[in-house]
Amino acid sequence: MTERVTLAGTSDRGDSAGPGLKKGAISFASNVVIGVASTAPAYSLAAALPALVAAAKFGVPAILIVAFVPMLFIAIAYYHLNHADPDCGTTFSWATRAIGPYSGWMGGWVILATDILVMPGLAQIAGTYSCHLFGVDQPSVMLVTAIGVLWIAAMTAICYLGIELSAHTQKVLLAAEVVILLIFAAVALDKVYSGHADGTRVALDWFNPFTVDSASDFTTAMLVAVFIYWGWDTGATVNEETVDPHRAPARAAVLATVLLVGLYVIVAVAAVAFAEPGLAAFNGDDFLAPLATDVLGSGIGKLLIFAVLTSAAACTQTTILPAARTAISMARMGALPKIFGAIHPRYLTPSFATLAMGAISIAWYLGIVCISDGNVLTDSVTATAIGIAFYYGLTGVACVVYYRHEHLKGVNNFLFYGVLPALGALIMLALLVAACITYSDPSQGKTSIHGIGAPLVFGVGAIVFGMILMLLARLALPDFFRRKREVFTDAQPR
């Protein structure tokens, strides 16, 4: 039988010293909702399908299924690590305890940096689609930016006011989003198969990844697919606030990935089937919006615009949630100044960290808009693939190291504590290298900086900047960096 392991060192949470995060505030179902909503399904599909179709054409469903496999392996790592240590710092806490403080600090920083990099894109989509919803088809940059800033501020306020409010907001937004996406898929397929649209019926080859033209196209498509799955782990960052924190968030993480692959494949199949024979024409920044009117009609088509809007807004909120909780975990372990660990005495939320995340996101968004056009906003989002691969891969390694004494205690232990997390980590490492190679080509991004693709500059630059900050933190907070790797207490049967 698989075994559960309990880690020493839980006193780092400081639960007995002042208020902590609100225990038992959200249910298993709410945790699943947060995990699924964090991927922003409608926004992710709208933004990613043009690049996926350009690279894989009819192989998009196959790419989505293949990309799900490493995500599932990393979700298994989250499952077991959360069993051992339900700390809201997730990768930061687990890598610190298993591998060491330097790996842990970088893991925590990359989570924070990746969340900040994606925020301008989310805010821009929220602002743009807010205008589209009210009939403003060509809004000014100033109007879109102002609305985007308001969305960040509003979602920061919701995160500040309580985890229950955040969870209830996510339920409403996600329900509307998923229902609309499924209606879109059902109507699109019905029109194709009834002959009311010049589409193409689904073929078995669409689910064969070997139909993708080249290794380069396959790699590009995989990088995009990894981005649209990213976010399911947000449920693990609210583990301390979830009922049954050792088990519920871990199960929710795995379930969220399974639900996502189903939703993504259904909508992608319907969109591609309906768009053909003009598939090549859908090469802009949004695949779904141009189809909305044709599939649902001019009136009901607004629903799809609403779905993308709510998706981006929901993801804005669920991007602030994990960043703030990673920050407080780092602060209470001594990896960041204590102010980042402040908990609001009434709302029991990360007060300073939440406000700081909102303020930094707005500053980054405004800075990007002021110094460039919208292309750099896209590149900032694209750069997240590097950070995602980094900290997901680190999580897989941490799982293997955490359970190093358990691997030979049974076939299940060897497979689920060792082999699958290790495979997930290796695939993420391969994607990290592929992302660096791909985005070094300026033609792979919207813009270039000194002849290098802007996504590579942003992604690798964030990691290098984190290393510099880590050296400064080493001088200011030496106690954290003197931590030793921890060992398991006696294993207990699950």
Disulfide bonds with the S-S distance in Angstrom:
none
